[in-house]
Amino acid sequence: MLERNHIQTSGFSNIGPEGNRTGFRVRLRQPNYRGTRVSLLEGIDVTVDGERYPSQENRFLIDGREYGHADLDTLIDVRWPVGTTVDVLIDKPGGLEPGVHLVETVVLYRHPYFPPQFRPVPVPDSRHATIVL
């Protein structure tokens, strides 16, 4: 079951084997009232405890496949439907320390029917989430 916030606490975890963490993941549900084509995402910026991880440096796990930021524009046939999640994969040697962290995200949408001066549309969210191990 998806949580009300865009940031899903169930998907906030370290990546890699214990003792050799390579980074962490943040799971997001679709923040729009309808699905969207992934090619209309300008990116997803993540900040954890004040440390910013810009979209250009992150990877995205969408429907079981991993993509880089540069791939987003080309994914015209890939959708992010309502009721599904996307994982933002962030490289950080050692991962995050176990405990509670303040997680903030900004999903940047490119709505083609908005004039260029009003794009991208930022959709922010923040919440506390816990890394268990």
Helices and strands as residue ranges (DSSP letters): E 7-15, E 23-29, E 36-37, G 38-40, E 41-48, E 51-53, G 55-57, E 59-62, E 65-68, G 69-74, E 79-80, E 85-91, E 99-109, G 116-118, E 121-131
